[in-house]
Amino acid sequence: MLLALFHHLTQFEPKLNALTYLSSRAILALITSILVSLALYPPLITRLRAMKLGQPIRELGPATHFEKKGTPTMGGIIIIFATLLSAFLWMDLKNHHLWTLTIVTISFGLVGFFDDYLKISKKNPTGLASRYKYIGLSIGACIAIAWHLNQSGYIDASSVSRSTLSLVYFPFLKDVSLNLGWLYLPFAYFVLVGSSNAVNLTDGLDGLVIGPVITCSIALLVLSYVTGNVVVAKYLYYHTVHGSGEITVFLAALIGSSIGFLWYNSWPAQVFMGDSGALPLGGILGAVSMITGHEVLLVIMGGVFVVEALSVIIQVGSFKMRQKRVFRMAPLHHHFEKGGWPEQKITVRAWIISFMLALFSILTLKLR
């Protein structure tokens, strides 16, 4: 929105052209979303407390969590709002990647909102039934994938199989890729829905999930810039994706709104993210990796999310097959809590691991 305005104003003041640069807009998007978040959270928290819209706590959860009962939830709404507002202000509205990410953000956010609403209104930690949650996420994912394929010039499975869109790239291997053909469609669906649920499962401690979201966003921001810059990509012998440079502005906005949320979510949390934030945040990470061809690399940079999700799968599978638990409690962060680890230590160590994985992911630009 503001990009078009500045392009027009450069006719009268050429120096304003500096504000149209990708790097400038990314920084401005970051600042905008931080300020919007910091301004909106205090009245939201006050309003949620007045309405007694607090997070219900599972009876079987760690004992330390009972003191958190009643803490306002649905803070993810501000993350979504600040991110989209900032993105629409500073991105090129003609870039179709913006609309792919918007579809994922809003559709996954609506599913999370209904889940949080049922938890609060029914005072039930279960919320929306799993089958309805997956149906909602599936509808949003399918719409986003269809839009992405259509805007990229591929409208059916046969054309996808003949295009570079269905290529899956592997880190560490130069000029090596796998063309999945029509199998790319279920693969992309799995990336979107899988990453959304993995992030949601990680959201269980104050500040735990937002740290890795920020580090993954930073890594994807760098990688998106490279794939969107033909000169840089050619120098690094890296693949390119037309228009993906604009995604750096969206990710900068996401990082800013996440920082604003962390201000109020750090221990002891004044507000929880809820599924309203966790589901769309995971969906955004999955969508960016799908657009830029970093689906495999997302497994590395999002290692914290992957391990948390695997711990649930292993726990459920083991209990069904052997009637025995592998962990004291799943997801994995609860296992450490049951083992006596303080909540803050679990959170900070997860941040450190995520930061190292993000740096390692960026390093794969050269390690090939």
KEPA-446193 format. One record per residue (C-alpha): residue number from 0; x, y, z. Coordinates in Angstrom, 3 decimals. Layout:
BEGIN
  num        c1        c2        c3
  NUM         X         Y         Z
...
% end
This chain:
BEGIN
  num        c1        c2        c3
    0     0.000     0.000     0.000
    1     2.675     2.502     1.068
    2     5.004     1.169    -1.625
    3     2.767     2.587    -4.361
    4     2.549     5.876    -2.475
    5     6.317     6.229    -2.170
    6     6.786     5.333    -5.836
    7     4.477     8.244    -6.637
    8     6.134    10.671    -4.213
    9     9.615    10.003    -5.618
   10     8.585    12.172    -8.553
   11     8.680    15.154    -6.179
   12    11.359    13.967    -3.731
   13    13.856    11.439    -5.186
   14    15.305    10.668    -1.736
   15    12.076     8.873    -0.818
   16    13.124     6.155    -3.267
   17    15.226     4.709    -0.442
   18    11.986     3.697     1.294
   19    11.010     1.509    -1.668
   20    14.023    -0.776    -1.289
   21    13.318    -4.286    -0.050
   22    15.672    -3.946     2.914
   23    14.124    -0.632     3.968
   24    10.585    -1.991     3.776
   25    11.533    -5.096     5.742
   26    12.955    -2.952     8.559
   27     9.923    -0.665     8.525
   28     7.582    -3.676     8.573
   29     9.465    -5.046    11.582
   30     9.201    -1.750    13.469
   31     5.541    -1.283    12.536
   32     4.457    -4.703    13.768
   33     6.389    -4.327    17.037
   34     4.756    -0.978    17.776
   35     1.276    -2.229    16.833
   36     1.686    -5.285    19.074
   37     3.003    -3.347    22.048
   38     0.123    -0.875    21.712
   39    -2.667    -3.447    21.398
   40    -1.733    -6.076    23.983
   41    -2.370    -4.036    27.179
   42    -6.011    -3.201    26.304
   43    -6.565    -6.748    25.010
   44    -5.221    -8.311    28.209
   45    -7.343    -5.956    30.326
   46   -10.441    -6.760    28.266
   47    -9.865   -10.536    28.382
   48    -9.404   -10.422    32.157
   49   -12.587    -8.409    32.585
   50   -14.485   -10.965    30.481
   51   -12.799   -13.825    32.410
   52   -11.610   -15.370    29.149
   53    -8.809   -17.371    30.712
   54    -7.048   -20.544    29.639
   55    -8.462   -23.769    31.181
   56    -5.806   -26.150    32.496
   57    -5.741   -29.918    31.955
   58    -6.190   -31.897    35.176
   59    -3.468   -34.358    34.118
   60    -0.961   -31.607    33.342
   61     2.072   -30.657    35.458
   62     1.142   -29.328    38.898
   63     3.019   -26.060    38.261
   64     0.494   -25.180    35.541
   65    -2.476   -24.858    37.889
   66    -1.266   -21.452    39.041
   67    -1.658   -20.297    35.422
   68    -5.375   -21.005    35.407
   69    -7.320   -18.002    34.234
   70    -4.437   -16.369    32.350
   71    -5.916   -14.596    29.299
   72    -5.536   -16.513    26.049
   73    -6.147   -15.884    22.326
   74    -3.187   -13.483    22.223
   75    -2.372   -14.906    18.800
   76    -5.079   -12.672    17.343
   77    -2.789    -9.659    17.787
   78     0.122   -11.514    16.181
   79    -2.016   -12.190    13.113
   80    -3.438    -8.666    12.978
   81    -0.083    -6.888    13.435
   82     1.625    -9.151    10.893
   83    -1.009    -8.736     8.188
   84    -1.400    -4.995     8.790
   85     2.328    -4.409     8.546
   86     2.662    -6.709     5.529
   87    -0.132    -4.966     3.642
   88     1.379    -1.571     4.425
   89     4.897    -2.374     3.214
   90     4.628    -5.237     0.690
   91     3.885    -5.092    -3.011
   92     0.169    -5.914    -3.104
   93     0.565    -7.313    -6.628
   94     2.864   -10.060    -5.355
   95     0.808   -13.276    -5.312
   96     2.950   -14.800    -2.550
   97     1.450   -12.227    -0.182
   98    -2.014   -13.594    -0.863
   99    -0.909   -17.220    -0.480
  100     0.438   -16.391     2.977
  101    -2.684   -14.363     3.777
  102    -4.960   -17.294     2.913
  103    -2.969   -19.598     5.195
  104    -2.809   -17.048     8.018
  105    -6.527   -16.229     8.049
  106    -7.890   -19.746     7.429
  107    -5.628   -21.419     9.997
  108    -6.249   -18.526    12.383
  109   -10.024   -19.013    12.154
  110    -9.658   -22.699    13.025
  111    -7.535   -21.743    16.021
  112   -10.018   -19.061    17.073
  113   -12.933   -21.506    17.132
  114   -10.803   -23.966    19.102
  115    -9.891   -21.311    21.679
  116   -13.485   -20.061    21.864
  117   -14.796   -23.545    22.667
  118   -12.104   -24.032    25.311
  119   -13.038   -20.769    26.994
  120   -16.818   -20.903    26.645
  121   -17.098   -24.557    27.696
  122   -14.253   -24.349    30.247
  123   -12.860   -27.450    28.550
  124    -9.144   -27.803    27.663
  125   -10.026   -30.120    24.751
  126   -11.681   -27.459    22.592
  127   -12.531   -28.225    18.972
  128   -12.670   -31.948    18.167
  129    -9.570   -33.128    16.320
  130   -11.490   -34.234    13.213
  131   -13.094   -30.811    12.804
  132    -9.764   -29.100    13.392
  133    -8.113   -31.173    10.647
  134   -11.032   -30.544     8.290
  135   -10.653   -26.787     8.801
  136    -6.887   -26.873     8.342
  137    -7.250   -29.102     5.284
  138    -9.687   -26.707     3.623
  139    -7.363   -23.754     4.237
  140    -4.305   -25.685     3.017
  141    -6.035   -26.857    -0.167
  142    -7.243   -23.336    -1.002
  143    -3.743   -21.914    -0.436
  144    -2.063   -24.603    -2.546
  145    -4.614   -24.198    -5.358
  146    -4.108   -20.412    -5.361
  147    -0.324   -20.816    -5.330
  148    -0.386   -23.236    -8.269
  149    -2.835   -21.128   -10.237
  150    -0.917   -17.885    -9.773
  151     2.333   -19.656   -10.636
  152     0.828   -20.770   -13.931
  153     0.096   -24.407   -13.076
  154    -3.547   -25.351   -12.768
  155    -3.557   -29.146   -12.943
  156    -1.511   -32.097   -11.729
  157    -0.036   -32.895   -15.166
  158     1.368   -29.387   -15.633
  159     2.804   -29.451   -12.120
  160     4.651   -32.679   -12.898
  161     6.337   -30.975   -15.855
  162     7.331   -27.826   -13.974
  163    10.041   -26.766   -11.556
  164     7.321   -26.075    -8.999
  165     7.212   -29.727    -7.968
  166    10.969   -29.868    -7.336
  167    12.115   -30.606    -3.798
  168    15.609   -29.319    -3.025
  169    18.011   -30.920    -0.578
  170    20.423   -29.003     1.661
  171    24.148   -29.755     1.313
  172    23.652   -31.060    -2.258
  173    24.378   -28.666    -5.111
  174    22.156   -28.936    -8.199
  175    20.370   -31.981    -6.729
  176    16.580   -32.008    -6.590
  177    13.702   -34.474    -6.725
  178    10.718   -33.888    -8.999
  179     7.714   -35.304    -7.142
  180     5.318   -34.659   -10.025
  181     1.687   -34.846    -8.945
  182     2.830   -36.252    -5.591
  183     3.925   -32.708    -4.784
  184     0.282   -31.847    -4.053
  185    -0.107   -34.151    -1.005
  186     3.476   -33.317    -0.041
  187     2.685   -29.587     0.072
  188    -0.485   -30.334     2.037
  189     1.510   -32.322     4.580
  190     4.055   -29.497     4.937
  191     1.349   -26.916     5.681
  192    -0.800   -28.989     8.038
  193     2.138   -30.817     9.613
  194     4.088   -27.670    10.445
  195     0.946   -26.039    11.846
  196     0.285   -28.921    14.220
  197     3.949   -29.257    15.205
  198     4.086   -25.608    16.290
  199     0.762   -26.006    18.109
  200     2.069   -29.001    20.077
  201     5.135   -27.001    21.131
  202     2.996   -24.240    22.644
  203     2.885   -25.361    26.261
  204     5.209   -23.125    28.307
  205     5.608   -19.367    28.682
  206     7.617   -18.131    25.687
  207     8.528   -21.631    24.537
  208     7.039   -21.615    21.044
  209     7.544   -17.982    20.053
  210    11.352   -18.165    20.370
  211    11.776   -20.925    17.746
  212     9.168   -19.198    15.554
  213    11.348   -16.063    15.553
  214    14.573   -17.949    14.790
  215    12.937   -19.982    12.005
  216    11.475   -16.779    10.553
  217    14.909   -15.151    10.542
  218    16.426   -18.142     8.725
  219    13.597   -18.219     6.184
  220    13.907   -14.453     5.719
  221    17.542   -14.841     4.665
  222    16.769   -17.818     2.421
  223    13.780   -16.061     0.843
  224    15.927   -13.056     0.016
  225    18.486   -15.293    -1.689
  226    15.930   -17.216    -3.754
  227    14.326   -13.934    -4.794
  228    17.593   -12.259    -5.848
  229    18.864   -13.651    -9.147
  230    22.342   -12.154    -8.742
  231    22.915   -13.504    -5.228
  232    21.374   -16.889    -6.063
  233    23.560   -17.233    -9.160
  234    26.667   -16.402    -7.126
  235    25.758   -19.087    -4.564
  236    24.612   -21.572    -7.256
  237    21.219   -21.542    -5.572
  238    17.734   -21.967    -7.004
  239    15.535   -18.936    -7.593
  240    11.821   -18.330    -7.064
  241    10.277   -15.384    -8.850
  242     8.904   -12.776    -6.471
  243     9.997   -14.548    -3.300
  244    12.100   -11.572    -2.222
  245     8.888    -9.836    -1.105
  246     8.370   -12.597     1.447
  247    11.212   -11.075     3.476
  248     8.903    -8.153     4.271
  249     6.149   -10.505     5.453
  250     8.581   -12.449     7.628
  251     9.992    -9.220     9.063
  252     6.436    -8.255    10.023
  253     5.955   -11.679    11.612
  254     9.186   -11.354    13.581
  255     8.127    -7.942    14.847
  256     4.681    -9.069    15.989
  257     6.271   -12.122    17.630
  258     8.684    -9.902    19.554
  259     5.750    -7.771    20.681
  260     3.940   -10.892    21.872
  261     7.038   -12.177    23.680
  262     7.108    -8.949    25.707
  263     3.899   -10.081    27.396
  264     4.345   -13.852    27.077
  265     7.738   -14.167    28.753
  266     7.608   -15.853    32.168
  267     5.341   -15.301    33.975
  268     3.025   -14.911    30.993
  269     0.409   -12.159    31.031
  270    -1.268   -13.663    27.973
  271    -1.156   -16.962    26.107
  272    -1.000   -17.366    22.362
  273    -3.661   -20.051    22.087
  274    -4.427   -21.981    18.935
  275    -5.413   -18.627    17.412
  276    -1.697   -17.961    17.070
  277     0.030   -21.347    17.105
  278    -1.865   -22.861    14.156
  279    -1.381   -19.924    11.740
  280     2.248   -19.390    12.801
  281     3.084   -22.985    11.922
  282     1.110   -22.653     8.719
  283     3.078   -19.536     7.722
  284     6.417   -21.290     8.247
  285     5.195   -24.221     6.174
  286     3.826   -21.954     3.434
  287     7.063   -19.961     3.138
  288     9.098   -23.154     2.906
  289     6.691   -24.460     0.244
  290     6.906   -21.274    -1.831
  291    10.687   -20.955    -1.627
  292    11.551   -24.652    -1.967
  293    12.869   -25.112     1.565
  294    10.508   -27.838     2.750
  295    13.321   -30.239     3.715
  296    15.370   -27.487     5.325
  297    12.366   -26.565     7.482
  298    12.781   -29.910     9.249
  299    16.275   -28.813    10.318
  300    15.578   -25.219    11.338
  301    12.310   -26.287    12.988
  302    13.971   -29.156    14.815
  303    12.395   -28.147    18.144
  304     8.925   -28.410    16.614
  305     9.767   -31.716    14.931
  306    11.021   -33.310    18.153
  307     7.970   -32.108    20.089
  308     5.616   -33.584    17.475
  309     7.557   -36.857    17.298
  310     7.403   -37.214    21.078
  311     3.587   -37.161    20.885
  312     3.514   -39.665    18.016
  313     5.898   -42.009    19.845
  314     4.004   -41.691    23.125
  315     0.605   -42.394    21.576
  316     1.916   -45.229    19.402
  317     3.743   -46.886    22.290
  318     0.724   -46.691    24.582
  319    -1.623   -48.143    21.964
  320     0.682   -51.002    21.013
  321     2.408   -51.798    24.327
  322     0.251   -50.030    26.933
  323     3.487   -48.374    28.072
  324     4.648   -44.771    27.951
  325     8.074   -43.770    26.629
  326     8.020   -40.307    28.206
  327     6.754   -39.153    31.582
  328     4.351   -36.955    29.636
  329     4.094   -35.700    26.068
  330     4.851   -33.324    24.372
  331     8.519   -33.461    25.309
  332     8.638   -30.212    27.294
  333     6.210   -31.761    29.805
  334     8.553   -34.761    30.125
  335    11.308   -32.431    31.306
  336     8.893   -30.612    33.613
  337     7.933   -33.911    35.227
  338    11.648   -34.573    35.629
  339    12.057   -31.458    37.758
  340    13.382   -28.983    35.187
  341    12.244   -25.386    35.830
  342    10.015   -23.979    33.110
  343    12.404   -21.129    32.339
  344    15.324   -23.518    31.812
  345    13.358   -25.641    29.329
  346    12.301   -22.541    27.405
  347    15.731   -20.908    27.190
  348    17.430   -24.157    26.182
  349    14.843   -24.647    23.438
  350    15.628   -21.109    22.213
  351    19.356   -21.853    22.177
  352    18.891   -25.073    20.221
  353    16.544   -23.353    17.773
  354    18.999   -20.488    17.282
  355    21.812   -22.922    16.490
  356    19.616   -24.838    14.029
  357    18.612   -21.586    12.314
  358    22.265   -20.566    11.906
  359    23.092   -24.018    10.589
  360    20.238   -23.750     8.072
  361    21.560   -20.427     6.785
  362    25.028   -21.950     6.575
  363    23.735   -24.538     4.091
  364    23.798   -21.721     1.508
  365    27.568   -22.317     1.341
  366    27.863   -25.898     2.613
  367    26.896   -27.591    -0.633
% end
